[in-house]
Amino acid sequence: MEAFSVLNGMHRSRNQFRNQLDQQIGEMSRDSTSAHARELLFLLEQARIASDKLLEDIDTRLFSTVGRLSRDAELIGLTGEILEEQRKTILIKEPTDNLILHCILAHAREHPAEDKAFLTGDKAFRDPKVQNELDIVGVTKSFREGKQFRMWFVSQPRS
């Protein structure tokens, strides 16, 4: 969910940038006498194309990783016991993050022998007390950036 939220933000940002480029392209295309305006028009059009390609590349990489995850990863379920535990034991003040953490901890406890990795850019999960809880249940691979996680993930043998 976090990745899709970030992706939506990137799309909004790229669209704002594209709108600004389109505005500047419109202004430059009206100046037919200046060689500098023609050069800038060309560069702005190239920037718009490159920006669109960048967004396509981001989409492709994310959906490729999500596709592999959907085949190779197990989704963590929510149970009544997890809801009760997260209410009793507040490890992260933000309720959604606390619930996510308790889901991860419960799942990790149920699968002690499996390799575990955790990807989040959320600073709340960097708290030493949270890291300690993750370490206790065997979540020893933590990634703050998708690029680092993706490099590790694609290097793992397929099952």
RODO-2510 file (C-alpha; in nm, 4 decimals, decimal comma):
residues 159
     n   res          X          Y          Z
     1     m     0,0000     0,0000     0,0000
     2     e     0,2855     0,2313     0,0830
     3     a     0,4414     0,1818    -0,2602
     4     f     0,1148     0,2647    -0,4359
     5     s     0,0724     0,5736    -0,2206
     6     v     0,4226     0,6895    -0,3157
     7     l     0,3497     0,6091    -0,6806
     8     n     0,0363     0,8261    -0,6706
     9     g     0,2422     1,1103    -0,5258
    10     m     0,4995     1,0681    -0,8013
    11     h     0,2260     1,0776    -1,0646
    12     r     0,0858     1,3988    -0,9144
    13     s     0,4319     1,5534    -0,9039
    14     r     0,5178     1,4472    -1,2613
    15     n     0,1796     1,5782    -1,3836
    16     q     0,2421     1,9151    -1,2177
    17     f     0,5855     1,9264    -1,3768
    18     r     0,4367     1,8294    -1,7148
    19     n     0,1771     2,1075    -1,6857
    20     q     0,4537     2,3580    -1,6134
    21     l     0,6505     2,2291    -1,9125
    22     d     0,3408     2,2531    -2,1335
    23     q     0,2896     2,6120    -2,0222
    24     q     0,6507     2,7020    -2,1006
    25     i     0,6351     2,5154    -2,4324
    26     g     0,3289     2,7206    -2,5246
    27     e     0,5108     3,0430    -2,4407
    28     m     0,8247     2,9461    -2,6329
    29     s     0,6273     2,8362    -2,9392
    30     r     0,4797     3,1876    -2,9684
    31     d     0,8256     3,3429    -3,0067
    32     s     0,9061     3,2579    -3,3671
    33     t     1,1925     3,5028    -3,4131
    34     s     1,4369     3,4065    -3,1378
    35     a     1,6868     3,1280    -3,1962
    36     h     1,7147     3,0934    -2,8175
    37     a     1,3392     3,0459    -2,7875
    38     r     1,3500     2,7724    -3,0539
    39     e     1,6370     2,6004    -2,8741
    40     l     1,4598     2,6239    -2,5389
    41     l     1,1375     2,4974    -2,7004
    42     f     1,3243     2,1918    -2,8280
    43     l     1,4827     2,1260    -2,4863
    44     l     1,1504     2,1665    -2,3058
    45     e     0,9855     1,9197    -2,5429
    46     q     1,2715     1,6752    -2,4817
    47     a     1,2300     1,7242    -2,1056
    48     r     0,8575     1,6455    -2,1351
    49     i     0,9340     1,3248    -2,3274
    50     a     1,2046     1,2216    -2,0776
    51     s     0,9737     1,2935    -1,7836
    52     d     0,6992     1,0769    -1,9363
    53     k     0,9492     0,7956    -1,9991
    54     l     1,0738     0,8193    -1,6408
    55     l     0,7214     0,7786    -1,5070
    56     e     0,6630     0,4810    -1,7391
    57     d     0,9882     0,3258    -1,6146
    58     i     0,8873     0,3735    -1,2506
    59     d     0,5474     0,2155    -1,3199
    60     t     0,7075    -0,0775    -1,5022
    61     r     0,9579    -0,1492    -1,2248
    62     l     0,6976    -0,1220    -0,9500
    63     f     0,4435    -0,3436    -1,1233
    64     s     0,7131    -0,5952    -1,2130
    65     t     0,8139    -0,6193    -0,8482
    66     v     0,4514    -0,6337    -0,7325
    67     g     0,3897    -0,9108    -0,9861
    68     r     0,6773    -1,1136    -0,8511
    69     l     0,5672    -1,0472    -0,4949
    70     s     0,2155    -1,1655    -0,5776
    71     r     0,3636    -1,4953    -0,6966
    72     d     0,6407    -1,5416    -0,4412
    73     a     0,5419    -1,3586    -0,1222
    74     e     0,2836    -1,4438     0,1369
    75     l     0,0417    -1,1698     0,2351
    76     i     0,0008    -1,1130     0,6067
    77     g    -0,3513    -1,1497     0,7405
    78     l    -0,5216    -0,9622     1,0223
    79     t    -0,6739    -1,1574     1,3124
    80     g    -0,8673    -1,0696     1,6253
    81     e    -0,5661    -1,1637     1,8354
    82     i    -0,3492    -0,9147     1,6458
    83     l    -0,6090    -0,6413     1,6921
    84     e    -0,6172    -0,7076     2,0653
    85     e    -0,2376    -0,7220     2,0977
    86     q    -0,1838    -0,3959     1,9093
    87     r    -0,4380    -0,2281     2,1376
    88     k    -0,2591    -0,3541     2,4498
    89     t     0,0993    -0,2992     2,3342
    90     i     0,1691     0,0352     2,1735
    91     l     0,5086     0,0170     2,0072
    92     i     0,4384     0,2992     1,7605
    93     k     0,2123     0,5911     1,8498
    94     e     0,0465     0,6129     1,5079
    95     p    -0,2354     0,3511     1,5193
    96     t    -0,2071     0,2292     1,1597
    97     d     0,1691     0,1824     1,1861
    98     n     0,1275     0,0082     1,5222
    99     l    -0,1250    -0,2314     1,3661
   100     i     0,1043    -0,2991     1,0694
   101     l     0,3932    -0,3701     1,3062
   102     h     0,1869    -0,6131     1,5129
   103     c     0,0745    -0,7950     1,1960
   104     i     0,4396    -0,8312     1,0948
   105     l     0,5462    -0,9483     1,4391
   106     a     0,2659    -1,2068     1,4612
   107     h     0,3392    -1,3423     1,1149
   108     a     0,7126    -1,3613     1,1852
   109     r     0,6481    -1,5530     1,5079
   110     e     0,4360    -1,8048     1,3158
   111     h     0,7171    -1,8606     1,0625
   112     p     1,0407    -1,8685     1,2635
   113     a     1,2464    -2,0634     1,0083
   114     e     1,1657    -1,8447     0,7057
   115     d     1,3816    -1,5642     0,5704
   116     k     1,2232    -1,2282     0,6495
   117     a     1,2709    -0,8806     0,5051
   118     f     1,1001    -0,5512     0,5773
   119     l     1,0751    -0,2473     0,3491
   120     t     0,9557     0,0886     0,4718
   121     g     1,0551     0,4500     0,4435
   122     d     0,8477     0,5297     0,7532
   123     k     1,0717     0,6716     1,0257
   124     a     0,8505     0,5285     1,3006
   125     f     0,9829     0,1812     1,2171
   126     r     1,3441     0,2946     1,2714
   127     d     1,2897     0,3434     1,6435
   128     p     1,5358     0,1186     1,8335
   129     k     1,2522    -0,0389     2,0366
   130     v     1,0702    -0,1294     1,7123
   131     q     1,3907    -0,2610     1,5527
   132     n     1,4531    -0,4716     1,8633
   133     e     1,1042    -0,6267     1,8394
   134     l     1,1624    -0,7040     1,4711
   135     d     1,5035    -0,8580     1,5466
   136     i     1,3536    -1,0774     1,8200
   137     v     1,1126    -1,2384     1,5702
   138     g     1,3801    -1,2777     1,3009
   139     v     1,3111    -0,9808     1,0764
   140     t     1,6769    -0,8974     1,0311
   141     k     1,6739    -0,7560     0,6783
   142     s     1,5364    -0,4025     0,6791
   143     f     1,5326    -0,1727     0,3802
   144     r     1,4554     0,1987     0,3735
   145     e     1,4533     0,2355    -0,0036
   146     g     1,2760     0,0372    -0,2697
   147     k     1,5926     0,0227    -0,4795
   148     q     1,7850    -0,1554    -0,2038
   149     f     1,4974    -0,3963    -0,1438
   150     r     1,4532    -0,4658    -0,5147
   151     m     1,8259    -0,5431    -0,5562
   152     w     1,8095    -0,7891    -0,2650
   153     f     1,4755    -0,9360    -0,3733
   154     v     1,5724    -1,0098    -0,7346
   155     s     1,8932    -1,1732    -0,6115
   156     q     1,6941    -1,4286    -0,4105
   157     p     1,6484    -1,7765    -0,5574
   158     r     1,2998    -1,8402    -0,6924
   159     s     1,1010    -2,1089    -0,5217
***
